[in-house]
Structure formats: C-alpha cells, structure tokens
C-alpha cells in the first residue's frame, strides 16, 4: 500500500493537483487494501491508474475480481469492513467498471472530482 500511496501523491504533485491530495491518498490506500484479499488471486497483482479530465480525478484500482463491490458491515469493535465506506464518503462518485476482455478479467474501482 505504501508504494501505491506514494505513486498517487507523487503523480498529483507532479501535475500540480494538491487540493484533494489527502482524499486521494486515503482512497488509494483503502481501494488497494480491499483489492488484495478480495480481487487478487495468488500470483497476481493489482494496478493503480490515476487520470485527470478537466475537474475529474479518476482513481482506478484494477484487480482480477469480478462483480460489484459490497460495503462491509464492520461493527464498532471490528478491525475491518469500513474501507469502502471511507471511499464513498470521500469520493464525489464511486463505482465499478467491469473489464470485458476475456484475457483481462476484473474490475476497476473509484472516482474523485476536484
């Protein structure tokens, strides 16, 4: 996760986009953390892509998982189950884009507006 967060921060700073830097960093961390146990089979990795189109920062964490994501129901004493709730709270929009290529199954998750 450290590498993914560092990549996101360095990329946005290089582009001069710092208004939502902390939000992006936290969303990247939560999406990447979620991808490992739920979308990355052994021997595979996830990828992180960040793009800007006008006022839209698109943060995509691509993994090999299928289907839609479900937000966890973590209780007050649970150690997990809140990551996607955090992403939803920080994002202006949030969703899953399935990859339709048979050679590249999986999904991409996440969006943020400036």
Buried (B, 14 or more C-beta within 10 A) or exposed (E): EEEBBEEBBEBBEEEEBEEBEEBBBBBBBBBBBBBEEEBBEEEEEBEBEBEEEEEEBBBBBBBBBEEEBEBBEEEEEEEEEBBBBBBBEBBEEBEEBEBEEEEEEBBBBBBBEE
